[in-house]
Each structure stands twice: as C-alpha cells, then as structure tokens.
C-alpha cells in the first residue's frame, strides 16, 4: 500500500533539481500557481505545458509518476470540463439538444481548464518528489518567517505540515488493514457492486477516524514526554545555503508567470 502512494514521497535520482534550495522550490511553485491561473488560451497553455514537461524531464523521474500523481483527480477534471461545456456560450454551435447548445468556446474552455488542473497537480508533485519531508518543512519555515511580524508562528505551521505528511501513509495503511479484515470476513471490496462499495467505504470512516485520533494522542504524549516545546531554540542538521542556481531557478518561474500574465492582458 505504501508503494502505491505517491503523495509526499521523495524519489532521489540525483538531478540538479533535487539540489535546489527548498525555499526556491516553494517560491517557484507559488509563481507557477499564478501562471497556471492566468492561462486562458491555447498558446499560453502550450507554453506552460512545455515549461512543465521540461522541468519534469530534468528531474530524471519518469513522467508516469507525474501522471499517477494527477490520476486521483481525473473525476474532478472531467467535472470541470463538463461544467465549462454547459456554461460557456461562445464560438460556433456544435451540437444542440432541446434548449441546450454545445459551443466550440465551451469545449475549448473545458479542455483548457481541465489541462490547467492536470498540469498543476502533476507539476507540483516535483516539490515532494525532489525534496524530503524534513528539508521541505525546513524550507517552508524559512519562507514563512516574515509571518512572525503578523503574530503568526511559522514553527506551528511547519509542524502541522510535517505531521500531516507523515500521517497520510499511516492512515492509508490503517485503512488497508481494515479492508483486509473485512475481506477475511467475506466482504471483499473488489467483488461488491458499486452501491455496496460506497456503503462499505463510508463505514470505514468511523474506525479510520478513531484510529487517527488515537495515533494523534499517542504522538502528543510522546512529544511531551520527550520535552518538546514549540518555539524553543533549535539547531539545524542541514543548513540551507542560497546559491546562484536557486536564483536562476526562481527567475525561470518569474519569466513564465510574467509571460502568461502579459499575454492574457494583451
């Protein structure tokens, strides 16, 4: 079950992207989000796609892993496409059913919106594929340091992120154990019809939720017994050093975001 989980897993291939400062990666991902949101035409989408695939290939991680990262959201992408087809009324009329007409503008907008979602999910997987959770949290803490002036605690936010990433495979493994226990009692999920599968999955929410709270309580007691204090001064095992390649990494995202935004405004 752990081998099937891609979210939050780092894949070390020794590429130059792996060595980029996590603060640069986080900054780049925020700029990439701005660029993807600003994409509104096929040329802009093509530029974003070429940029994304280029960076994915530079990580030396097979593209199939990025496609698997976006696979769980295919239903949402299809839903976005359908909504655009029903709501956008521009371009040539392609098909009419009663009072509803499918327009070429709706199909185009649907493909662009779904592609934007797919690119966003697939590309942001670079952040977790090329960065270990510990280094990622360290970089997030560095990016969020300005929030101290607003009275917020970056340490609290990074701790929440770290625990959340580590709890995902744990909860998934717990769910897998419950499914195996039910299958041993004759309730095999693979053999049930879709309606029964839905009821069975809903019935999993209670034991999985109870298990998650129990593990969270055990984690809190364990941290308290070891004297963990939030905000206490700590040393860092890995020191983050900003290099010229990190600057060029961020600048490439600045160029992408600026190009897409300017093209949209023209």
Helices and strands as residue ranges (DSSP letters): G 2-4, H 22-38, H 42-58, H 63-71, H 74-87, E 93-97, E 100-103, H 104-129, H 133-143, G 144-150, H 154-184, G 189-191, H 194-225, H 244-265
